[in-house]
Amino acid sequence: MAQHWHGAPVASSGVHVRHDRVFPAKNHLVVVNDNGEVWAHPLSAGSVGGAFQLPGPAVAVHGVPPKFVILDKHHSRILVINAAGEVWAHDLDFNSHHTGNAYHVQGPAVGHASHDLEIYATKQGLAVRNANGEIWVHHYVNRNAYGGASKMNSPAIAVHGVPARYVFKSNRRVIVVNTSGEVWAHQRTAGWDHGGNFAGAYKASHELVAAGGVPAKAVIPWKQYILVINQAGEVWAHTLH
């Protein structure tokens, strides 16, 4: 049964927040609103702290329109992948409450094809899932550059059966929440490279997620939980197994 985590409402101020711009960091929820402002909530199991802003330049507002905005928690930065497939980064400093200037992460175009559906930041690089359920990984050369893509050896992810509503990376798994609210997972059995592999899907929760009640604003993974943030800004947690 979902647990209500008490505390401050999330992404419920007057400025609109898109469903894919609420991110789990190590001990924070990070929110990027449509003005490009970055806000964070301290997070612990069962509790959500009050929001504080990380002032800095606007994120994903100017220049080539963004296609993906993701959190690279391994390097503590926000990555903006625009419609041309360019990758731009803003470093985050939770101690001094600051968002850094944008800088270009060099490499070939990423995620710009019409069939590219999600991008996940990993320790090794950027993983792209397409409409065929394939995952292609661009490996980092260093913090500021990445190389060409290699395909993982995996079954098709979030393609068959009940249509997927949310698909995201959570530690060593890719989690799929379908339109019925069922939660399925693919466990990664090797690294994020051409020899890497995800196993077949298994059911990862006995509960239905985001299937009723107040409509969801965002659904995200955090540690062993799926967090559902509803339109009222409440956070409800489902435990994964």
JOBELBEL-V517945 format. One record per residue. OMEGA is omega in radians with two decimals (* if undefined). NEAR is the number of other ideal C-beta (glycine too) atoms within 12 Angstrom. D_CENTER is the distance of its C-alpha to the mean C-alpha in Angstrom with 1 decimal. Layout:
{{OMEGA & NEAR & D_CENTER} {OMEGA & NEAR & D_CENTER}}
This chain:
{{-3.11 & 12 & 23.7} {3.10 & 30 & 20.8} {3.09 & 19 & 21.5} {3.09 & 22 & 21.4} {-3.02 & 30 & 20.2} {3.09 & 17 & 22.6} {-3.07 & 23 & 22.3} {3.05 & 26 & 21.3} {-3.08 & 26 & 19.6} {3.04 & 41 & 16.1} {-3.09 & 39 & 15.5} {3.10 & 26 & 19.0} {-3.06 & 18 & 21.0} {-3.10 & 10 & 22.8} {-3.07 & 21 & 20.3} {3.06 & 18 & 17.9} {3.13 & 33 & 14.2} {-3.02 & 21 & 12.1} {-3.08 & 25 & 10.1} {3.14 & 27 & 6.9} {2.92 & 35 & 7.8} {-2.95 & 42 & 7.6} {3.00 & 43 & 5.6} {2.95 & 35 & 7.4} {-3.06 & 33 & 9.7} {-3.14 & 19 & 12.8} {-3.11 & 21 & 14.9} {2.81 & 33 & 13.3} {-3.13 & 45 & 11.1} {-3.10 & 42 & 10.5} {3.03 & 45 & 11.3} {-3.09 & 40 & 12.1} {-3.04 & 29 & 14.9} {3.00 & 20 & 16.8} {-3.12 & 22 & 19.3} {3.10 & 31 & 16.9} {3.12 & 31 & 17.5} {3.13 & 43 & 15.1} {3.14 & 38 & 15.7} {3.04 & 38 & 14.9} {2.96 & 36 & 16.0} {-3.02 & 23 & 17.4} {2.97 & 34 & 16.2} {-3.09 & 20 & 18.3} {3.10 & 18 & 18.9} {-3.03 & 18 & 20.7} {3.10 & 19 & 20.5} {-3.12 & 34 & 18.6} {3.13 & 23 & 20.3} {-3.10 & 18 & 21.3} {2.96 & 30 & 19.2} {-3.10 & 23 & 20.2} {2.98 & 24 & 19.7} {-3.04 & 34 & 18.9} {3.14 & 20 & 21.4} {3.13 & 25 & 21.4} {3.12 & 25 & 21.2} {-3.10 & 25 & 19.3} {3.03 & 38 & 15.8} {3.14 & 35 & 15.3} {-3.04 & 25 & 18.6} {3.06 & 16 & 21.3} {-3.14 & 18 & 22.2} {-3.09 & 20 & 20.9} {3.13 & 16 & 18.6} {3.01 & 34 & 14.8} {3.11 & 29 & 13.2} {2.96 & 36 & 9.6} {-3.04 & 40 & 8.3} {3.07 & 41 & 5.5} {3.01 & 40 & 6.3} {-3.04 & 37 & 8.8} {3.14 & 30 & 9.9} {3.13 & 22 & 12.7} {3.11 & 29 & 14.3} {-3.14 & 28 & 13.3} {3.00 & 36 & 12.5} {3.08 & 43 & 10.5} {3.07 & 45 & 10.7} {3.10 & 42 & 12.0} {-3.03 & 38 & 12.9} {-3.05 & 27 & 15.8} {3.07 & 20 & 17.8} {-3.12 & 20 & 20.1} {3.07 & 28 & 17.5} {3.14 & 28 & 18.0} {3.10 & 42 & 15.5} {-3.03 & 36 & 16.1} {2.97 & 37 & 15.0} {3.08 & 38 & 15.7} {3.10 & 28 & 16.3} {3.07 & 33 & 15.8} {-3.10 & 20 & 18.7} {3.13 & 27 & 18.4} {3.13 & 12 & 22.1} {3.11 & 13 & 23.6} {-3.06 & 19 & 21.1} {3.00 & 21 & 20.6} {-3.07 & 32 & 18.3} {3.07 & 23 & 19.8} {3.12 & 17 & 21.1} {3.00 & 29 & 19.3} {-3.05 & 21 & 20.3} {3.00 & 21 & 20.1} {-2.96 & 34 & 18.6} {3.07 & 20 & 21.2} {3.10 & 28 & 21.0} {-3.12 & 23 & 21.5} {-3.10 & 25 & 19.6} {2.95 & 40 & 16.0} {-3.06 & 39 & 14.5} {-3.13 & 24 & 17.3} {-3.07 & 22 & 19.0} {-3.11 & 11 & 19.1} {3.08 & 16 & 18.1} {-2.96 & 28 & 14.8} {-3.13 & 30 & 12.1} {2.97 & 34 & 8.7} {3.10 & 40 & 8.0} {3.04 & 43 & 6.6} {3.10 & 39 & 8.1} {3.07 & 33 & 10.8} {-3.05 & 21 & 14.0} {-3.08 & 26 & 15.9} {-3.08 & 38 & 14.2} {-3.12 & 43 & 11.9} {-3.09 & 43 & 11.6} {3.02 & 43 & 12.0} {-3.13 & 37 & 12.5} {-3.05 & 28 & 15.3} {3.06 & 19 & 17.3} {-3.11 & 20 & 19.6} {3.11 & 29 & 17.1} {3.04 & 28 & 17.6} {3.11 & 41 & 15.3} {-3.04 & 38 & 16.5} {2.98 & 38 & 15.8} {-3.07 & 38 & 16.9} {3.08 & 27 & 18.0} {2.92 & 29 & 18.5} {2.97 & 17 & 22.1} {-3.07 & 13 & 21.5} {-3.02 & 21 & 19.1} {-3.13 & 19 & 20.1} {3.11 & 20 & 20.6} {-3.07 & 39 & 19.4} {3.13 & 22 & 21.4} {-3.03 & 19 & 21.7} {2.97 & 31 & 19.8} {-3.04 & 24 & 20.9} {3.04 & 24 & 20.3} {3.10 & 37 & 19.5} {-3.03 & 22 & 22.1} {2.96 & 34 & 20.4} {3.11 & 24 & 21.2} {-3.08 & 24 & 19.6} {3.06 & 39 & 16.3} {3.13 & 36 & 15.8} {-3.02 & 25 & 19.0} {3.07 & 16 & 21.9} {-3.13 & 18 & 22.9} {-3.09 & 19 & 21.5} {3.13 & 16 & 19.0} {3.03 & 31 & 15.3} {3.11 & 28 & 13.7} {3.05 & 35 & 10.1} {-3.12 & 37 & 8.8} {3.10 & 40 & 6.1} {3.09 & 38 & 7.0} {-3.08 & 33 & 8.8} {-3.08 & 22 & 11.5} {-3.10 & 23 & 13.9} {2.83 & 30 & 12.8} {-3.08 & 43 & 11.0} {3.10 & 44 & 11.1} {3.00 & 43 & 12.5} {-3.08 & 38 & 13.6} {-3.05 & 29 & 16.4} {3.03 & 17 & 18.4} {-3.11 & 20 & 20.8} {3.08 & 28 & 18.3} {-3.13 & 30 & 18.9} {3.11 & 41 & 16.3} {-3.10 & 35 & 16.7} {2.96 & 33 & 15.5} {-3.12 & 35 & 16.2} {3.07 & 25 & 17.2} {-3.08 & 30 & 17.1} {3.10 & 18 & 20.7} {-3.05 & 18 & 20.8} {3.11 & 21 & 19.1} {3.13 & 36 & 16.7} {-3.06 & 26 & 19.7} {3.06 & 21 & 22.3} {-3.13 & 15 & 23.7} {-3.04 & 28 & 20.5} {2.94 & 23 & 20.2} {3.11 & 36 & 18.4} {3.09 & 21 & 20.9} {-3.03 & 19 & 21.5} {2.98 & 29 & 19.8} {-3.10 & 20 & 20.9} {-3.00 & 23 & 20.5} {3.09 & 29 & 18.3} {3.07 & 32 & 19.4} {-3.09 & 15 & 22.8} {3.00 & 26 & 21.4} {-3.05 & 25 & 20.2} {3.05 & 40 & 16.9} {-3.08 & 33 & 16.8} {-3.12 & 25 & 20.0} {3.14 & 15 & 22.4} {3.13 & 17 & 23.3} {-3.09 & 20 & 21.8} {-3.10 & 17 & 19.2} {2.96 & 33 & 15.5} {3.13 & 31 & 13.8} {3.06 & 37 & 10.3} {-3.01 & 37 & 9.4} {3.05 & 42 & 6.9} {2.99 & 39 & 8.0} {-3.10 & 39 & 10.1} {-3.09 & 20 & 12.9} {-3.07 & 20 & 15.0} {2.76 & 33 & 13.8} {-3.14 & 41 & 11.9} {3.08 & 43 & 12.0} {3.10 & 42 & 13.3} {-3.06 & 42 & 13.9} {-3.05 & 28 & 16.8} {3.07 & 20 & 18.6} {-3.13 & 19 & 20.8} {3.10 & 30 & 18.1} {3.11 & 28 & 18.8} {3.10 & 41 & 16.5} {-3.03 & 35 & 17.4} {3.00 & 35 & 16.5} {3.13 & 35 & 17.0} {3.09 & 23 & 17.9} {3.01 & 29 & 16.9} {* & 16 & 19.7}}
